[in-house]
Amino acid sequence: MKKRAHKRWKMKERENRKQKIIRVLLKDGENSYPGIITNFSKTGMSIKTEHVLPTYKVIDICVKIGEKMVPLKGSVRWVNEISPPPGEVETQQNLIGVSLHNPPVEYLQHFE
């Protein structure tokens, strides 16, 4: 009887993420929604927003870096809808994960 070789799946190493609160503006066509980056890396970010965006939706993100507004483009990869506890007046907050498409040098310089 032949022994089967077991394949070991190499887990993708998680990128270095920065924890920082940064206000952003999410643009979906003609519509704009405020959001807050909760953490980010060279290739993606986690954003808290009141608006639900569907997965794989391509969006524009405007983020202020220094004194300059830097436009980013990305696609929504995951969505966590978080409802406030019953009786709370707070609005619903959603957390979305965005994969960035070709981030500009101004953005990438934060990781050097």
C-alpha positions, -999 to +999 in steps of 0.1 A: +000+000+000+014+034-010+016+062+015+001+095+004+022+126+009+003+152+029+003+186+014+009+214+039-009+245+029+011+276+035-009+302+052-006+336+037+014+358+061-007+387+074+006+421+064+018+446+089-013+466+098-013+500+114-039+508+141-051+544+136-084+563+134-086+583+102-118+599+088-124+591+051-151+597+025-164+566+006-177+572-029-200+548-047-208+565-080-226+598-073-232+588-036-207+597-008-206+582+028-185+591+057-163+564+073-135+559+097-104+537+090-098+515+120-066+498+107-048+496+074-020+480+055-003+484+021-030+465+003-061+470+024-081+486+052-109+481+077-135+509+076-164+516+100-194+532+083-232+535+087-238+525+050-238+489+039-218+482+008-220+449-010-190+426-013-169+430-045-183+465-050-156+488-064-155+521-045-134+553-043-119+563-010-107+599-002-082+600+027-063+630+040-026+623+043-007+652+057-023+683+040-032+664+008-064+645-001-053+612-016-078+593-038-077+554-034-097+528-053-106+494-038-131+466-037-152+456-007-140+421+004-161+415+035-189+432+055-197+429+092-231+444+101-231+455+137-265+464+152-267+484+184-281+467+215-319+469+219-329+502+234-298+520+223-302+552+202-270+548+183-271+542+146-260+509+131-223+507+124-209+484+098-173+473+094-160+467+059-128+453+046-114+469+014-087+455-008-069+484-025-062+486-062-027+501-070-024+524-040-004+556-048+031+564-035+017+590-010-003+562+007+025+535+006+051+559+022+033+553+055+049+518+056+085+526+050 
